[in-house]
Amino acid sequence: MKLITTIVRPERLPEVKAALFRAGVTGITLTRVSGHGGEQEVVEQYRGTTVVMEFQEKVKIEMVCSEPFVEPCIRAILSSARTGEVGDGKIFVQPIERVIRIRTGEVDNAALTAVNADEVQRAALQTAQQVGAAGRGGEP
């Protein structure tokens, strides 16, 4: 199991969320954050005063994935968040030792499985097969 944390541009959030859902990842936590990376500082006028905006608005998305979902999750984020400009964000991948679902006491992978996991995983598998077939130029 891995904790995948990504910081992305807020305007890319709908695309990233849709790509994650297509990859079969539905359990996400979203936080609005501000940060400073490689972007240029923005200088704005506010009530007649020059203000230097050092921190840019970003969105932090966190999800814990079982091993089969880690690489598809990373590929989904990369393909949907990338604009090619400075400030596209980062992806951090960390090991997770243990997960416990509070409601049922389920642990580890069982605790990660969504209520509709079978349906989500079937749809994700079909999408992956279709994408793979399209890349090979034929049917799966």
C-alpha positions as CSV (number, residue, x, y, z in Angstrom):
1,M,0.0,0.0,0.0
2,K,1.2,3.5,-0.8
3,L,0.1,7.0,0.1
4,I,0.1,9.1,-3.0
5,T,0.1,12.8,-2.4
6,T,-0.1,15.2,-5.4
7,I,0.0,18.9,-5.6
8,V,-1.7,20.3,-8.7
9,R,-3.0,23.5,-10.2
10,P,-6.6,24.1,-9.1
11,E,-7.8,24.6,-12.7
12,R,-6.6,21.0,-13.5
13,L,-8.6,19.4,-10.6
14,P,-11.6,18.3,-12.7
15,E,-9.4,16.5,-15.2
16,V,-7.3,14.9,-12.5
17,K,-10.3,13.7,-10.6
18,A,-11.9,12.2,-13.7
19,A,-8.6,10.5,-14.7
20,L,-8.3,9.0,-11.2
21,F,-11.8,7.7,-11.3
22,R,-11.2,6.2,-14.7
23,A,-8.1,4.5,-13.2
24,G,-10.3,3.0,-10.5
25,V,-9.2,5.3,-7.7
26,T,-12.2,6.7,-6.0
27,G,-11.1,7.4,-2.4
28,I,-9.4,10.7,-2.4
29,T,-8.9,13.6,0.1
30,L,-8.7,17.1,-1.2
31,T,-7.2,20.1,0.5
32,R,-6.8,23.7,-0.8
33,V,-3.2,24.8,-0.1
34,S,-0.8,27.6,-1.0
35,G,2.8,27.0,-1.9
36,H,5.9,28.3,-3.5
37,G,8.0,26.3,-5.9
38,G,9.6,27.4,-9.2
39,E,7.0,29.9,-10.3
40,Q,7.7,33.6,-10.6
41,E,6.3,35.8,-7.9
42,V,3.2,37.7,-9.1
43,V,3.0,41.4,-8.4
44,E,-0.5,42.9,-8.1
45,Q,-2.1,46.2,-7.1
46,Y,-4.5,46.0,-4.2
47,R,-6.2,49.2,-2.9
48,G,-3.4,51.3,-4.3
49,T,-0.6,49.2,-2.8
50,T,1.8,46.9,-4.6
51,V,1.4,43.4,-3.2
52,V,3.8,40.5,-4.0
53,M,2.0,37.2,-4.2
54,E,4.7,34.8,-3.1
55,F,2.4,31.8,-2.7
56,Q,0.3,30.3,-5.4
57,E,-3.0,28.5,-4.8
58,K,-2.8,24.8,-5.3
59,V,-4.8,21.7,-4.6
60,K,-3.4,18.8,-2.6
61,I,-4.9,15.4,-3.3
62,E,-4.1,12.4,-1.1
63,M,-5.1,8.8,-1.7
64,V,-4.0,5.4,-0.3
65,C,-3.8,2.7,-3.0
66,S,-3.1,-1.0,-3.0
67,E,-0.1,-2.0,-5.1
68,P,-2.0,-2.7,-8.4
69,F,-3.4,0.8,-8.4
70,V,-0.2,2.7,-7.7
71,E,1.2,3.0,-11.2
72,P,-2.2,3.6,-12.9
73,C,-2.8,6.3,-10.4
74,I,0.5,8.0,-11.1
75,R,-0.1,7.8,-14.9
76,A,-3.6,9.2,-14.5
77,I,-2.2,12.2,-12.5
78,L,0.7,12.8,-15.0
79,S,-1.6,12.7,-18.0
80,S,-4.3,15.0,-16.6
81,A,-2.3,17.5,-14.6
82,R,0.5,18.3,-17.0
83,T,0.4,21.6,-18.8
84,G,4.1,21.8,-19.5
85,E,4.5,25.0,-17.6
86,V,6.4,25.7,-14.4
87,G,4.1,25.0,-11.4
88,D,2.3,21.9,-12.7
89,G,3.0,20.3,-9.3
90,K,4.5,17.2,-7.8
91,I,3.6,13.6,-6.9
92,F,4.9,12.0,-3.7
93,V,4.7,8.3,-3.1
94,Q,5.2,6.9,0.5
95,P,4.8,3.4,2.0
96,I,1.8,2.9,4.3
97,E,2.2,0.4,7.1
98,R,-1.4,-0.2,8.1
99,V,-4.9,1.0,7.3
100,I,-8.0,0.4,9.5
101,R,-11.6,1.1,8.5
102,I,-13.2,2.6,11.6
103,R,-16.7,1.5,10.8
104,T,-16.0,-2.2,10.4
105,G,-12.5,-2.8,11.7
106,E,-11.3,-4.1,8.3
107,V,-7.6,-3.7,7.9
108,D,-5.2,-3.0,5.0
109,N,-6.5,-3.7,1.5
110,A,-9.9,-4.7,2.7
111,A,-10.1,-1.3,4.4
112,L,-9.2,0.5,1.1
113,T,-11.8,-1.2,-1.0
114,A,-14.8,1.1,-1.7
115,V,-18.3,-0.1,-1.2
116,N,-18.7,-0.1,-5.0
117,A,-15.2,-1.4,-5.6
118,D,-16.2,-4.3,-7.9
119,E,-18.1,-2.0,-10.2
120,V,-15.3,0.6,-10.2
121,Q,-12.6,-2.0,-10.8
122,R,-14.5,-3.6,-13.7
123,A,-14.9,-0.2,-15.4
124,A,-11.3,0.6,-14.8
125,L,-10.1,-2.7,-16.3
126,Q,-12.4,-2.3,-19.3
127,T,-11.0,1.2,-19.9
128,A,-7.4,0.0,-19.5
129,Q,-8.0,-2.8,-22.0
130,Q,-9.6,-0.4,-24.5
131,V,-6.7,2.0,-24.2
132,G,-4.2,-0.9,-24.6
133,A,-6.0,-2.2,-27.6
134,A,-6.1,1.3,-29.2
135,G,-2.4,1.6,-28.6
136,R,-1.8,-1.8,-30.3
137,G,-4.1,-1.0,-33.1
138,G,-6.6,-3.8,-32.5
139,E,-9.1,-5.4,-30.2
140,P,-8.2,-6.7,-26.7
